[in-house]
Structure formats: structure tokens, C-alpha cells
Amino acid sequence: MRCLTDELVTKAEIQTENGEIWVLDYFLQTTEGENGEEFYGLRIDKSTPDGELCEREETPALTNSRDNALALLNAFARGTVPPVTLLEMTDEWLGEILPA
């Protein structure tokens, strides 16, 4: 698979208990499969207010539904999900939608 785009969808600022400010950027990734089909994944970057990247996590090619990927990304942004928990949160979401 090859990544076609990383589209910035939304941003959030969070303040930690000790007063540090972090900026979270939420990206929708589009990748191309072997047969030309498109798949969508998520990427979250955590950086300082001056733009220094501190953490990055992604879940490429999560679904073939752009709408589902955007809905999940926006839900994560509303909950200010940081990169460190992206994989865990995505696993929970997949567990809810996939049959056991």
C-alpha cells in the first residue's frame, strides 16, 4: 500500500495537570491498495505550541469507508485522544463493530 494523502481534519489543545500545553493534530490518511482501491486510516500528532513534534501514531488502512474513518477521527478529537492511546482506542472501536 502506498500513502496518497495525510489530510489535517482538526486540531485540539490540551493542558496537563502541571500546566504544559500540547497541540494535537488529527489527520485522515488515504492509502491506495494493490487494486487501486482507497483505504482510510488515522494519524495523531502531539506537538508543543511552537510546532516541535513529540509523538506520532497512526493506524493506516483501517477501513474502506471515508465516512466511518472521519466519524471515528472526529470522535477521537472531541475526546482529545492522544497518540499514545490511538491503537488501544482503535482496537476498542473495531471490537464494537466487528462480529466476535
N, C-alpha and C positions, 0 to 999 in steps of 0.2 A: 504494500500500500504506500501511496505517496501523499503527503500533506499538500493540499491545494491552498487553503487559507486558514488563518487564525484571525477571526473577526472579534474585536472588542465589543462586548454587548453592554456591559455595565461596570461600574466601579462602586466600591464602598470603602469608607474609612472606619477603622475601629480604634478604640483607645483601651489599652491594657490597664490592669489594676494599678500598675506602677506609673501610669501616665504616658507611656510610649504610644505614639500614633503609628499605625500601619495602614497602608493603602492596599486593597485587594482588587485586582483586575480579573474580570470573568470573561473568558473567551470561548466562542463556539469554533471548534475546529472542523474543517471539511477535508476528508481524505477520499482518494479515489481507489476503488477496489480493482482487482485484476480484470474484471469485465467492464470497466468504465463506470460502474455504479458508484454513487456517492454515499458515504457514511459520515456520521456526525459524532463528535466527541467534545469533551470539555477540557479546559485548561484554566487553572487559577494561579495567578502570580501574587506574591506578597512582597511589597517593597516599602522602603522608607518614603516619607513625604517628598524627599528630593530625588526620588527615582532609582535608588540603589536596590537592585533585586536581591531578596533574601531567601525566598523559597519559590519553587515552581513544582506543580504536579499536574499531570494530565491523564485523561482516560480517552485515548484515541479510538475512533471507530466503534463507539458504544451502541449506536443504533442507526438504522437507515431512515429514520423519521426526523427531519429537521424540527418539526413542531414539538416532538417529545423531548429532544435534546434542549431546545430553547426553554421549554417549561421547566425542566429539571435545573438548568443553569440559573434561571430566574429565581426558582425556589431556594437554591443554594445561596444566591446573592442576598435574598431577603433575610435569610438566616445567618448571613455573614460567615459561611463555611470557609475556613482557611485551607490552604493547600495540604497541610498535614493530615486533614481528615477527609480529603476528597475521595480517596479509594474506598475507605470504610463506608462513607455515605452512599457512594455509587453502588457498592455491594448490597447495602440495605434496600436501595431502590430496586435493583434488579431482582432481589429476593421477593419483593412485593408483587412485581408484575409477571414474573416467570412461574409457571406451574412447578410444583415440587415433584 
